[in-house]
Amino acid sequence: MPFTVLDVQAMPRGERSRTRKVHDAFFRGLKASRPDAHIIAKDLAHHHDSLPAFDEWDVEAKFEVMYGEGKLDEVGARRWNALTALTDELHAANLVVVSAPMWNFGIPWFLKRWLDAVVQGRLTFEYVNGGYQGLLKGRSAVVLTSRDGDYRPGSPFASYDYHLPYLRMILGFMGLDPIHAVAAEPMVAGGPEAAARGLETAIAEAEKLGRSL
Ligand SMILES: Cc1cc2nc3c(=O)[nH]c(=O)nc-3n(C[C@H](O)[C@H](O)[C@H](O)COP(=O)(O)O)c2cc1C
């Protein structure tokens, strides 16, 4: 079985994206250490229309499986199968890489749309004996990001970061462990020199991380 990587991309800015530079460095490193890795790219920023909308019928299917008897009508079954197809991609992976810039202190909406589809009881987590258990155990994750401000521990705005802590929590909730992260920061707040240094450091760190996995 090849080492399979789910490459979840939430970067709308194409080649101009700083997050993509960190992403590409990570995959350069990974391909050097695992030339046979099977990498499956999911471009959420450009193909979000194909993700479940989580309208009334998606929620209905979710609740019937979680709280009901799991009896799905034709529409419900179709909706549930669409969710299952997305969580199957996670189960088939050895490593999940999520690349997304910070938007309004959190994650871009199309990444949240994907998370709302894949964080599902019975598919990626279960509630057993009063506790949650992630069903993606045995797989690790990497989060790659960039942001204009500085949210490193000790910085005045560290507590504004609802991006990395959230992604660590929600990926961990599904059982992914360990979760590595590389952030390019500050891309604006510290001026051009700090930005260049921050990006360079993140690129080097990401490539090294890729080689180590
Ligand atoms: C809609 C939007 C919201 C943003 N919100 C924040 C923010 O809350 N904090 C921050 O530091 N940067 C914020 N930024 C800046 C980006 O995080 C930053 O420029 C990042 O490097 C962009 O990544 P990219 O080059 O991969 O697109 C925001 C950018 C956009 C487009």
The ligand as an ORCA input file, in Angstrom:
! r2SCAN-3c Opt
* xyz 0 1
  C     -10.888     37.744      3.846
  C      -9.558     37.884      4.520
  C      -9.480     38.000      5.892
  C      -8.251     38.085      6.539
  N      -8.200     38.131      7.890
  C      -7.003     38.164      8.526
  C      -6.937     38.169      9.944
  O      -7.924     38.096     10.655
  N      -5.707     38.226     10.518
  C      -4.553     38.272      9.781
  O      -3.489     38.300     10.371
  N      -4.592     38.261      8.439
  C      -5.782     38.198      7.792
  N      -5.847     38.177      6.432
  C      -4.579     38.224      5.682
  C      -4.101     36.835      5.267
  O      -4.192     35.889      6.291
  C      -2.660     36.897      4.805
  O      -2.479     37.911      3.844
  C      -2.210     35.566      4.238
  O      -0.824     35.544      4.081
  C      -2.896     35.300      2.902
  O      -2.561     34.012      2.499
  P      -2.400     33.654      0.947
  O      -1.267     34.479      0.423
  O      -2.109     32.198      0.977
  O      -3.702     33.996      0.307
  C      -7.064     38.098      5.766
  C      -7.146     38.006      4.363
  C      -8.370     37.909      3.756
  C      -8.426     37.795      2.249
*
